[in-house]
Amino acid sequence: MKMFSVGVLGDAADELLPLPPNVDLEAYSVVDVSAEAYDNNTAHSGKSLLRGTLTG
C-alpha cells in the first residue's frame, strides 16, 4: 500500500492541505488522517483518526 503525507492539521475549523501537482489520484482509493508524533518521521503511526474512500 502506497501512502504519502500532505501536511499537518492546525487549530482552524477548516484546513486546506494542497496535494502535490504530480499526484495521480486514480492511484489512491483511501484518505487516512492519522495521529503522529512531531518527530520528522512521516511514516504512518498506525493510529488512524479518520478514514474514507475516494470516489469520483
C-alpha angles and dihedrals in degrees: 000000000000120000138169136187119245099186147280126306115233133198096278120115088230122037128192115205109177117213120232110265094240096057114121102213090194087069091063130062103175138055114205127187110198137185108245136181119238093248104119089254110125094185116117112269093211090244106113116190097178134007132179141163124254114231132177 
